[in-house]
Amino acid sequence: MNQQEVQALLDLIHLDGRVDDLAAAARSASGGRIDEVAHLSPERAIGVLDKFLSGSVSARELTEWAEVVHSLDTIGVTEEHEDLLIQLLFEISTPELFYEISAETCSRWIARLRQAIS
């Protein structure tokens, strides 16, 4: 995988742009590969959740982000926090099963993630 393809995955992980565009670029970069090239960490997840709290992304965009990140085999999660990050992605990608995406939900997740890395 070349640097441009890796950057497409990182841009998605950081949610640096429109989620639809980022998802398309990341899917194209992944091209059916199954090796993890980029990783979601608690710090990166906190950054994305902060974007929701600041109003930079909507609940729909956050849900779509989590769905795509969770679905791509080229994006993994840091091994040390694997269970927590997988749970975050699952809950955020399926708010109909858990909690509506709200400032309270994101703040609670940020607290859990910060506690995990402290």
N, CA, C and O atoms as CSV, one atom per row, in Angstrom:
chain,resi,resn,atom,element,x,y,z
A,1,MET,N,N,0.855,-1.170,0.000
A,1,MET,CA,C,0.000,0.000,0.000
A,1,MET,C,C,0.901,1.233,0.000
A,1,MET,O,O,1.828,1.331,0.805
A,2,ASN,N,N,0.629,2.165,-0.897
A,2,ASN,CA,C,1.470,3.354,-0.974
A,2,ASN,C,C,1.040,4.403,0.056
A,2,ASN,O,O,-0.008,4.277,0.688
A,3,GLN,N,N,1.860,5.430,0.209
A,3,GLN,CA,C,1.630,6.459,1.229
A,3,GLN,C,C,0.303,7.190,1.020
A,3,GLN,O,O,-0.362,7.541,1.995
A,4,GLN,N,N,-0.083,7.418,-0.206
A,4,GLN,CA,C,-1.345,8.105,-0.491
A,4,GLN,C,C,-2.532,7.257,-0.021
A,4,GLN,O,O,-3.503,7.794,0.512
A,5,GLU,N,N,-2.459,5.953,-0.214
A,5,GLU,CA,C,-3.528,5.056,0.230
A,5,GLU,C,C,-3.590,4.992,1.756
A,5,GLU,O,O,-4.673,4.986,2.341
A,6,VAL,N,N,-2.430,4.944,2.388
A,6,VAL,CA,C,-2.388,4.959,3.853
A,6,VAL,C,C,-2.973,6.269,4.363
A,6,VAL,O,O,-3.722,6.277,5.340
A,7,GLN,N,N,-2.637,7.371,3.710
A,7,GLN,CA,C,-3.156,8.676,4.131
A,7,GLN,C,C,-4.676,8.720,4.007
A,7,GLN,O,O,-5.338,9.347,4.835
A,8,ALA,N,N,-5.239,8.073,2.999
A,8,ALA,CA,C,-6.705,8.023,2.856
A,8,ALA,C,C,-7.333,7.324,4.059
A,8,ALA,O,O,-8.385,7.739,4.546
A,9,LEU,N,N,-6.690,6.270,4.533
A,9,LEU,CA,C,-7.193,5.566,5.719
A,9,LEU,C,C,-7.072,6.443,6.957
A,9,LEU,O,O,-7.993,6.504,7.771
A,10,LEU,N,N,-5.945,7.117,7.098
A,10,LEU,CA,C,-5.742,7.997,8.252
A,10,LEU,C,C,-6.709,9.180,8.243
A,10,LEU,O,O,-7.209,9.588,9.292
A,11,ASP,N,N,-6.969,9.725,7.058
A,11,ASP,CA,C,-7.935,10.822,6.957
A,11,ASP,C,C,-9.311,10.373,7.430
A,11,ASP,O,O,-10.019,11.124,8.100
A,12,LEU,N,N,-9.685,9.147,7.081
A,12,LEU,CA,C,-10.960,8.611,7.549
A,12,LEU,C,C,-10.925,8.420,9.064
A,12,LEU,O,O,-11.858,8.832,9.754
A,13,ILE,N,N,-9.884,7.813,9.583
A,13,ILE,CA,C,-9.782,7.585,11.020
A,13,ILE,C,C,-9.923,8.899,11.785
A,13,ILE,O,O,-10.580,8.950,12.825
A,14,HIS,N,N,-9.309,9.953,11.271
A,14,HIS,CA,C,-9.361,11.267,11.926
A,14,HIS,C,C,-10.612,12.065,11.561
A,14,HIS,O,O,-10.872,13.123,12.134
A,15,LEU,N,N,-11.370,11.559,10.620
A,15,LEU,CA,C,-12.556,12.240,10.090
A,15,LEU,C,C,-12.214,13.661,9.644
A,15,LEU,O,O,-12.858,14.638,10.028
A,16,ASP,N,N,-11.164,13.731,8.812
A,16,ASP,CA,C,-10.678,14.998,8.272
A,16,ASP,C,C,-11.301,15.258,6.909
A,16,ASP,O,O,-10.645,15.107,5.879
A,17,GLY,N,N,-12.568,15.647,6.907
A,17,GLY,CA,C,-13.285,15.936,5.673
A,17,GLY,C,C,-14.700,15.400,5.741
A,17,GLY,O,O,-15.187,15.028,6.808
A,18,ARG,N,N,-15.352,15.365,4.592
A,18,ARG,CA,C,-16.713,14.835,4.515
A,18,ARG,C,C,-16.659,13.317,4.578
A,18,ARG,O,O,-15.891,12.681,3.857
A,19,VAL,N,N,-17.476,12.751,5.440
A,19,VAL,CA,C,-17.423,11.308,5.671
A,19,VAL,C,C,-17.679,10.518,4.387
A,19,VAL,O,O,-17.051,9.481,4.176
A,20,ASP,N,N,-18.579,10.979,3.535
A,20,ASP,CA,C,-18.855,10.258,2.282
A,20,ASP,C,C,-17.615,10.200,1.397
A,20,ASP,O,O,-17.292,9.148,0.845
A,21,ASP,N,N,-16.921,11.328,1.261
A,21,ASP,CA,C,-15.711,11.379,0.444
A,21,ASP,C,C,-14.595,10.537,1.053
A,21,ASP,O,O,-13.894,9.808,0.352
A,22,LEU,N,N,-14.445,10.652,2.368
A,22,LEU,CA,C,-13.406,9.899,3.061
A,22,LEU,C,C,-13.652,8.397,2.959
A,22,LEU,O,O,-12.722,7.618,2.746
A,23,ALA,N,N,-14.906,8.004,3.112
A,23,ALA,CA,C,-15.255,6.582,3.028
A,23,ALA,C,C,-14.954,6.030,1.643
A,23,ALA,O,O,-14.400,4.938,1.511
A,24,ALA,N,N,-15.318,6.780,0.617
A,24,ALA,CA,C,-15.060,6.325,-0.752
A,24,ALA,C,C,-13.559,6.188,-1.000
A,24,ALA,O,O,-13.115,5.204,-1.592
A,25,ALA,N,N,-12.784,7.158,-0.556
A,25,ALA,CA,C,-11.332,7.110,-0.751
A,25,ALA,C,C,-10.718,5.948,0.031
A,25,ALA,O,O,-9.831,5.262,-0.476
A,26,ALA,N,N,-11.179,5.725,1.252
A,26,ALA,CA,C,-10.638,4.642,2.077
A,26,ALA,C,C,-11.001,3.278,1.498
A,26,ALA,O,O,-10.175,2.365,1.493
A,27,ARG,N,N,-12.223,3.138,1.014
A,27,ARG,CA,C,-12.619,1.864,0.395
A,27,ARG,C,C,-11.783,1.588,-0.848
A,27,ARG,O,O,-11.341,0.462,-1.077
A,28,SER,N,N,-11.574,2.624,-1.643
A,28,SER,CA,C,-10.759,2.479,-2.842
A,28,SER,C,C,-9.321,2.117,-2.475
A,28,SER,O,O,-8.714,1.253,-3.109
A,29,ALA,N,N,-8.779,2.774,-1.458
A,29,ALA,CA,C,-7.407,2.502,-1.021
A,29,ALA,C,C,-7.284,1.088,-0.475
A,29,ALA,O,O,-6.258,0.435,-0.665
A,30,SER,N,N,-8.315,0.616,0.198
A,30,SER,CA,C,-8.279,-0.721,0.793
A,30,SER,C,C,-8.281,-1.795,-0.274
A,30,SER,O,O,-7.589,-2.805,-0.148
A,31,GLY,N,N,-9.055,-1.582,-1.321
A,31,GLY,CA,C,-9.059,-2.474,-2.474
A,31,GLY,C,C,-9.128,-3.960,-2.158
A,31,GLY,O,O,-8.480,-4.757,-2.836
A,32,GLY,N,N,-9.883,-4.348,-1.165
A,32,GLY,CA,C,-10.030,-5.752,-0.838
A,32,GLY,C,C,-8.902,-6.339,-0.003
A,32,GLY,O,O,-8.902,-7.534,0.291
A,33,ARG,N,N,-7.936,-5.503,0.383
A,33,ARG,CA,C,-6.839,-6.003,1.216
A,33,ARG,C,C,-7.369,-6.399,2.590
A,33,ARG,O,O,-8.397,-5.889,3.035
A,34,ILE,N,N,-6.673,-7.300,3.251
A,34,ILE,CA,C,-7.113,-7.730,4.572
A,34,ILE,C,C,-6.070,-7.466,5.659
A,34,ILE,O,O,-6.271,-7.846,6.812
A,35,ASP,N,N,-4.967,-6.823,5.306
A,35,ASP,CA,C,-3.952,-6.525,6.308
A,35,ASP,C,C,-4.190,-5.142,6.909
A,35,ASP,O,O,-4.471,-4.184,6.189
A,36,GLU,N,N,-4.076,-5.049,8.228
A,36,GLU,CA,C,-4.282,-3.777,8.916
A,36,GLU,C,C,-3.095,-2.866,8.643
A,36,GLU,O,O,-1.942,-3.227,8.877
A,37,VAL,N,N,-3.403,-1.688,8.146
A,37,VAL,CA,C,-2.369,-0.731,7.778
A,37,VAL,C,C,-2.404,0.486,8.701
A,37,VAL,O,O,-1.364,1.075,8.995
A,38,ALA,N,N,-3.578,0.852,9.147
A,38,ALA,CA,C,-3.765,2.012,10.020
A,38,ALA,C,C,-4.606,1.574,11.214
A,38,ALA,O,O,-5.371,0.612,11.133
A,39,HIS,N,N,-4.452,2.292,12.318
A,39,HIS,CA,C,-5.128,1.879,13.542
A,39,HIS,C,C,-5.863,3.030,14.218
A,39,HIS,O,O,-5.378,4.159,14.284
A,40,LEU,N,N,-7.036,2.703,14.711
A,40,LEU,CA,C,-7.799,3.624,15.552
A,40,LEU,C,C,-7.286,3.449,16.973
A,40,LEU,O,O,-7.194,2.330,17.478
A,41,SER,N,N,-6.958,4.549,17.601
A,41,SER,CA,C,-6.502,4.540,18.987
A,41,SER,C,C,-7.510,5.324,19.826
A,41,SER,O,O,-8.349,6.033,19.270
A,42,PRO,N,N,-7.443,5.211,21.137
A,42,PRO,CA,C,-8.349,6.021,21.965
A,42,PRO,C,C,-8.196,7.524,21.702
A,42,PRO,O,O,-9.182,8.259,21.670
A,43,GLU,N,N,-6.962,7.964,21.516
A,43,GLU,CA,C,-6.731,9.386,21.259
A,43,GLU,C,C,-7.403,9.837,19.963
A,43,GLU,O,O,-8.000,10.912,19.902
A,44,ARG,N,N,-7.299,9.017,18.947
A,44,ARG,CA,C,-7.925,9.348,17.659
A,44,ARG,C,C,-9.443,9.319,17.775
A,44,ARG,O,O,-10.126,10.159,17.189
A,45,ALA,N,N,-9.970,8.368,18.520
A,45,ALA,CA,C,-11.420,8.305,18.726
A,45,ALA,C,C,-11.909,9.528,19.492
A,45,ALA,O,O,-12.958,10.083,19.168
A,46,ILE,N,N,-11.167,9.945,20.490
A,46,ILE,CA,C,-11.531,11.149,21.247
A,46,ILE,C,C,-11.573,12.354,20.309
A,46,ILE,O,O,-12.477,13.184,20.405
A,47,GLY,N,N,-10.612,12.450,19.415
A,47,GLY,CA,C,-10.587,13.558,18.457
A,47,GLY,C,C,-11.843,13.603,17.598
A,47,GLY,O,O,-12.384,14.677,17.334
A,48,VAL,N,N,-12.302,12.443,17.165
A,48,VAL,CA,C,-13.516,12.381,16.342
A,48,VAL,C,C,-14.743,12.736,17.178
A,48,VAL,O,O,-15.601,13.494,16.726
A,49,LEU,N,N,-14.832,12.201,18.380
A,49,LEU,CA,C,-15.970,12.510,19.242
A,49,LEU,C,C,-16.008,13.998,19.587
A,49,LEU,O,O,-17.084,14.587,19.698
A,50,ASP,N,N,-14.838,14.601,19.754
A,50,ASP,CA,C,-14.769,16.050,19.996
A,50,ASP,C,C,-15.316,16.838,18.810
A,50,ASP,O,O,-15.894,17.909,18.990
A,51,LYS,N,N,-15.139,16.319,17.616
A,51,LYS,CA,C,-15.682,17.000,16.427
A,51,LYS,C,C,-17.209,17.032,16.480
A,51,LYS,O,O,-17.830,18.007,16.056
A,52,PHE,N,N,-17.810,15.963,17.003
A,52,PHE,CA,C,-19.263,15.972,17.175
A,52,PHE,C,C,-19.648,17.011,18.220
A,52,PHE,O,O,-20.575,17.793,18.011
A,53,LEU,N,N,-18.941,17.018,19.338
A,53,LEU,CA,C,-19.267,17.963,20.417
A,53,LEU,C,C,-19.118,19.414,19.978
A,53,LEU,O,O,-19.854,20.281,20.449
A,54,SER,N,N,-18.185,19.684,19.091
A,54,SER,CA,C,-17.983,21.054,18.605
A,54,SER,C,C,-18.943,21.428,17.484
A,54,SER,O,O,-18.991,22.583,17.060
A,55,GLY,N,N,-19.706,20.449,17.006
A,55,GLY,CA,C,-20.654,20.710,15.929
A,55,GLY,C,C,-20.076,20.570,14.540
A,55,GLY,O,O,-20.742,20.892,13.556
A,56,SER,N,N,-18.844,20.092,14.443
A,56,SER,CA,C,-18.205,19.935,13.134
A,56,SER,C,C,-18.771,18.770,12.342
A,56,SER,O,O,-18.740,18.785,11.112
A,57,VAL,N,N,-19.293,17.750,13.039
A,57,VAL,CA,C,-19.913,16.606,12.374
A,57,VAL,C,C,-21.260,16.323,13.031
A,57,VAL,O,O,-21.467,16.607,14.211
A,58,SER,N,N,-22.156,15.766,12.253
A,58,SER,CA,C,-23.498,15.440,12.744
A,58,SER,C,C,-23.531,14.026,13.313
A,58,SER,O,O,-22.578,13.262,13.164
A,59,ALA,N,N,-24.621,13.697,13.952
A,59,ALA,CA,C,-24.808,12.340,14.471
A,59,ALA,C,C,-24.795,11.336,13.324
A,59,ALA,O,O,-24.210,10.261,13.454
A,60,ARG,N,N,-25.423,11.665,12.219
A,60,ARG,CA,C,-25.437,10.779,11.056
A,60,ARG,C,C,-24.021,10.540,10.539
A,60,ARG,O,O,-23.656,9.407,10.226
A,61,GLU,N,N,-23.234,11.590,10.452
A,61,GLU,CA,C,-21.858,11.454,9.972
A,61,GLU,C,C,-21.017,10.606,10.935
A,61,GLU,O,O,-20.188,9.805,10.505
A,62,LEU,N,N,-21.237,10.788,12.221
A,62,LEU,CA,C,-20.498,10.001,13.206
A,62,LEU,C,C,-20.857,8.522,13.095
A,62,LEU,O,O,-19.987,7.655,13.184
A,63,THR,N,N,-22.134,8.245,12.901
A,63,THR,CA,C,-22.583,6.865,12.722
A,63,THR,C,C,-21.978,6.260,11.462
A,63,THR,O,O,-21.493,5.129,11.485
A,64,GLU,N,N,-22.004,7.006,10.366
A,64,GLU,CA,C,-21.418,6.517,9.114
A,64,GLU,C,C,-19.921,6.290,9.261
A,64,GLU,O,O,-19.384,5.303,8.758
A,65,TRP,N,N,-19.249,7.203,9.949
A,65,TRP,CA,C,-17.811,7.062,10.186
A,65,TRP,C,C,-17.527,5.744,10.904
A,65,TRP,O,O,-16.661,4.976,10.485
A,66,ALA,N,N,-18.256,5.489,11.979
A,66,ALA,CA,C,-18.040,4.270,12.760
A,66,ALA,C,C,-18.316,3.022,11.927
A,66,ALA,O,O,-17.591,2.033,12.036
A,67,GLU,N,N,-19.349,3.060,11.103
A,67,GLU,CA,C,-19.674,1.914,10.243
A,67,GLU,C,C,-18.523,1.604,9.299
A,67,GLU,O,O,-18.125,0.449,9.152
A,68,VAL,N,N,-17.990,2.636,8.663
A,68,VAL,CA,C,-16.928,2.422,7.674
A,68,VAL,C,C,-15.634,1.984,8.351
A,68,VAL,O,O,-14.987,1.043,7.891
A,69,VAL,N,N,-15.250,2.649,9.429
A,69,VAL,CA,C,-14.021,2.286,10.132
A,69,VAL,C,C,-14.103,0.831,10.600
A,69,VAL,O,O,-13.136,0.076,10.490
A,70,HIS,N,N,-15.254,0.457,11.115
A,70,HIS,CA,C,-15.443,-0.906,11.625
A,70,HIS,C,C,-15.436,-1.940,10.499
A,70,HIS,O,O,-15.065,-3.092,10.724
A,71,SER,N,N,-15.836,-1.548,9.304
A,71,SER,CA,C,-15.986,-2.512,8.210
A,71,SER,C,C,-14.722,-2.758,7.398
A,71,SER,O,O,-14.624,-3.780,6.718
A,72,LEU,N,N,-13.768,-1.863,7.450
A,72,LEU,CA,C,-12.571,-2.002,6.613
A,72,LEU,C,C,-11.515,-2.862,7.301
A,72,LEU,O,O,-11.117,-2.580,8.431
A,73,ASP,N,N,-11.072,-3.894,6.628
A,73,ASP,CA,C,-10.041,-4.778,7.180
A,73,ASP,C,C,-8.682,-4.103,7.260
A,73,ASP,O,O,-7.813,-4.554,8.005
A,74,THR,N,N,-8.485,-3.037,6.510
A,74,THR,CA,C,-7.204,-2.335,6.527
A,74,THR,C,C,-7.096,-1.374,7.701
A,74,THR,O,O,-6.034,-0.800,7.937
A,75,ILE,N,N,-8.185,-1.195,8.438
A,75,ILE,CA,C,-8.159,-0.365,9.639
A,75,ILE,C,C,-8.374,-1.276,10.840
A,75,ILE,O,O,-9.376,-1.985,10.939
A,76,GLY,N,N,-7.422,-1.236,11.732
A,76,GLY,CA,C,-7.516,-2.007,12.961
A,76,GLY,C,C,-7.678,-1.080,14.148
A,76,GLY,O,O,-7.836,0.132,13.997
A,77,VAL,N,N,-7.636,-1.659,15.311
A,77,VAL,CA,C,-7.670,-0.875,16.547
A,77,VAL,C,C,-6.429,-1.250,17.348
A,77,VAL,O,O,-5.890,-2.347,17.202
A,78,THR,N,N,-5.985,-0.327,18.191
A,78,THR,CA,C,-4.816,-0.629,19.001
A,78,THR,C,C,-5.127,-1.821,19.897
A,78,THR,O,O,-6.174,-1.883,20.541
A,79,GLU,N,N,-4.194,-2.759,19.921
A,79,GLU,CA,C,-4.416,-4.031,20.610
A,79,GLU,C,C,-4.720,-3.837,22.093
A,79,GLU,O,O,-5.576,-4.524,22.649
A,80,GLU,N,N,-4.033,-2.921,22.719
A,80,GLU,CA,C,-4.200,-2.679,24.152
A,80,GLU,C,C,-5.624,-2.260,24.523
A,80,GLU,O,O,-6.096,-2.538,25.625
A,81,HIS,N,N,-6.296,-1.592,23.593
A,81,HIS,CA,C,-7.652,-1.069,23.848
A,81,HIS,C,C,-8.689,-1.674,22.907
A,81,HIS,O,O,-9.736,-1.077,22.655
A,82,GLU,N,N,-8.392,-2.846,22.400
A,82,GLU,CA,C,-9.220,-3.469,21.372
A,82,GLU,C,C,-10.687,-3.602,21.789
A,82,GLU,O,O,-11.574,-3.176,21.049
A,83,ASP,N,N,-10.952,-4.176,22.939
A,83,ASP,CA,C,-12.341,-4.399,23.365
A,83,ASP,C,C,-13.114,-3.089,23.469
A,83,ASP,O,O,-14.252,-2.995,23.008
A,84,LEU,N,N,-12.501,-2.090,24.069
A,84,LEU,CA,C,-13.157,-0.797,24.260
A,84,LEU,C,C,-13.443,-0.123,22.921
A,84,LEU,O,O,-14.539,0.396,22.709
A,85,LEU,N,N,-12.467,-0.128,22.023
A,85,LEU,CA,C,-12.644,0.537,20.727
A,85,LEU,C,C,-13.651,-0.190,19.844
A,85,LEU,O,O,-14.429,0.453,19.139
A,86,ILE,N,N,-13.648,-1.506,19.872
A,86,ILE,CA,C,-14.639,-2.266,19.098
A,86,ILE,C,C,-16.036,-1.976,19.641
A,86,ILE,O,O,-16.983,-1.811,18.872
A,87,GLN,N,N,-16.162,-1.914,20.952
A,87,GLN,CA,C,-17.458,-1.588,21.550
A,87,GLN,C,C,-17.905,-0.190,21.140
A,87,GLN,O,O,-19.071,0.015,20.802
A,88,LEU,N,N,-16.980,0.775,21.168
A,88,LEU,CA,C,-17.302,2.138,20.734
A,88,LEU,C,C,-17.819,2.138,19.304
A,88,LEU,O,O,-18.873,2.710,19.025
A,89,LEU,N,N,-17.089,1.505,18.398
A,89,LEU,CA,C,-17.490,1.488,16.991
A,89,LEU,C,C,-18.847,0.822,16.815
A,89,LEU,O,O,-19.680,1.301,16.045
A,90,PHE,N,N,-19.071,-0.268,17.514
A,90,PHE,CA,C,-20.338,-0.977,17.401
A,90,PHE,C,C,-21.493,-0.121,17.918
A,90,PHE,O,O,-22.530,-0.017,17.263
A,91,GLU,N,N,-21.321,0.481,19.072
A,91,GLU,CA,C,-22.400,1.294,19.637
A,91,GLU,C,C,-22.668,2.557,18.832
A,91,GLU,O,O,-23.823,2.930,18.629
A,92,ILE,N,N,-21.623,3.210,18.377
A,92,ILE,CA,C,-21.802,4.443,17.602
A,92,ILE,C,C,-22.396,4.127,16.226
A,92,ILE,O,O,-23.170,4.920,15.689
A,93,SER,N,N,-22.040,2.983,15.661
A,93,SER,CA,C,-22.553,2.637,14.326
A,93,SER,C,C,-23.982,2.102,14.364
A,93,SER,O,O,-24.640,2.025,13.327
A,94,THR,N,N,-24.463,1.736,15.537
A,94,THR,CA,C,-25.830,1.208,15.657
A,94,THR,C,C,-26.575,1.891,16.807
A,94,THR,O,O,-26.937,1.237,17.785
A,95,PRO,N,N,-26.803,3.194,16.693
A,95,PRO,CA,C,-27.474,3.910,17.789
A,95,PRO,C,C,-28.894,3.402,18.032
A,95,PRO,O,O,-29.438,3.577,19.123
A,96,GLU,N,N,-29.490,2.780,17.027
A,96,GLU,CA,C,-30.839,2.247,17.200
A,96,GLU,C,C,-30.861,1.076,18.188
A,96,GLU,O,O,-31.910,0.752,18.744
A,97,LEU,N,N,-29.716,0.451,18.404
A,97,LEU,CA,C,-29.612,-0.644,19.359
A,97,LEU,C,C,-29.132,-0.184,20.733
A,97,LEU,O,O,-29.362,-0.867,21.730
A,98,PHE,N,N,-28.471,0.963,20.790
A,98,PHE,CA,C,-27.877,1.422,22.043
A,98,PHE,C,C,-28.460,2.779,22.431
A,98,PHE,O,O,-29.601,2.871,22.885
A,99,TYR,N,N,-27.666,3.823,22.248
A,99,TYR,CA,C,-28.081,5.165,22.644
A,99,TYR,C,C,-28.037,6.091,21.448
A,99,TYR,O,O,-27.162,5.976,20.590
A,100,GLU,N,N,-28.975,7.000,21.397
A,100,GLU,CA,C,-28.949,8.040,20.375
A,100,GLU,C,C,-27.649,8.817,20.519
A,100,GLU,O,O,-27.188,9.072,21.631
A,101,ILE,N,N,-27.068,9.187,19.403
A,101,ILE,CA,C,-25.836,9.968,19.437
A,101,ILE,C,C,-26.182,11.354,19.964
A,101,ILE,O,O,-26.987,12.074,19.372
A,102,SER,N,N,-25.571,11.714,21.071
A,102,SER,CA,C,-25.834,13.004,21.701
A,102,SER,C,C,-24.549,13.496,22.366
A,102,SER,O,O,-23.555,12.773,22.436
A,103,ALA,N,N,-24.587,14.720,22.844
A,103,ALA,CA,C,-23.435,15.257,23.564
A,103,ALA,C,C,-23.149,14.408,24.801
A,103,ALA,O,O,-21.990,14.176,25.143
A,104,GLU,N,N,-24.187,13.953,25.458
A,104,GLU,CA,C,-24.009,13.115,26.651
A,104,GLU,C,C,-23.338,11.788,26.297
A,104,GLU,O,O,-22.413,11.354,26.984
A,105,THR,N,N,-23.801,11.153,25.233
A,105,THR,CA,C,-23.216,9.888,24.796
A,105,THR,C,C,-21.731,10.067,24.470
A,105,THR,O,O,-20.890,9.286,24.916
A,106,CYS,N,N,-21.425,11.088,23.700
A,106,CYS,CA,C,-20.030,11.315,23.299
A,106,CYS,C,C,-19.164,11.695,24.498
A,106,CYS,O,O,-18.023,11.245,24.600
A,107,SER,N,N,-19.681,12.502,25.388
A,107,SER,CA,C,-18.923,12.877,26.583
A,107,SER,C,C,-18.637,11.661,27.456
A,107,SER,O,O,-17.545,11.538,28.012
A,108,ARG,N,N,-19.602,10.771,27.578
A,108,ARG,CA,C,-19.412,9.548,28.348
A,108,ARG,C,C,-18.315,8.688,27.714
A,108,ARG,O,O,-17.456,8.153,28.414
A,109,TRP,N,N,-18.351,8.561,26.385
A,109,TRP,CA,C,-17.326,7.781,25.700
A,109,TRP,C,C,-15.948,8.417,25.840
A,109,TRP,O,O,-14.954,7.719,26.041
A,110,ILE,N,N,-15.891,9.726,25.736
A,110,ILE,CA,C,-14.597,10.415,25.889
A,110,ILE,C,C,-14.030,10.135,27.276
A,110,ILE,O,O,-12.834,9.875,27.408
A,111,ALA,N,N,-14.864,10.183,28.306
A,111,ALA,CA,C,-14.405,9.903,29.669
A,111,ALA,C,C,-13.878,8.471,29.784
A,111,ALA,O,O,-12.839,8.240,30.403
A,112,ARG,N,N,-14.587,7.518,29.195
A,112,ARG,CA,C,-14.141,6.116,29.235
A,112,ARG,C,C,-12.813,5.934,28.509
A,112,ARG,O,O,-11.928,5.224,28.986
A,113,LEU,N,N,-12.681,6.578,27.358
A,113,LEU,CA,C,-11.447,6.458,26.582
A,113,LEU,C,C,-10.283,7.116,27.313
A,113,LEU,O,O,-9.179,6.571,27.339
A,114,ARG,N,N,-10.519,8.283,27.905
A,114,ARG,CA,C,-9.439,8.960,28.650
A,114,ARG,C,C,-9.007,8.132,29.848
A,114,ARG,O,O,-7.819,8.049,30.160
A,115,GLN,N,N,-9.965,7.528,30.509
A,115,GLN,CA,C,-9.648,6.673,31.660
A,115,GLN,C,C,-8.798,5.481,31.214
A,115,GLN,O,O,-7.898,5.056,31.938
A,116,ALA,N,N,-9.075,4.950,30.045
A,116,ALA,CA,C,-8.326,3.798,29.535
A,116,ALA,C,C,-6.882,4.126,29.215
A,116,ALA,O,O,-6.025,3.245,29.269
A,117,ILE,N,N,-6.593,5.376,28.882
A,117,ILE,CA,C,-5.228,5.739,28.505
A,117,ILE,C,C,-4.474,6.453,29.617
A,117,ILE,O,O,-3.312,6.823,29.448
A,118,SER,N,N,-5.128,6.644,30.744
A,118,SER,CA,C,-4.430,7.348,31.837
A,118,SER,C,C,-3.719,6.378,32.751
A,118,SER,O,O,-3.083,6.796,33.719
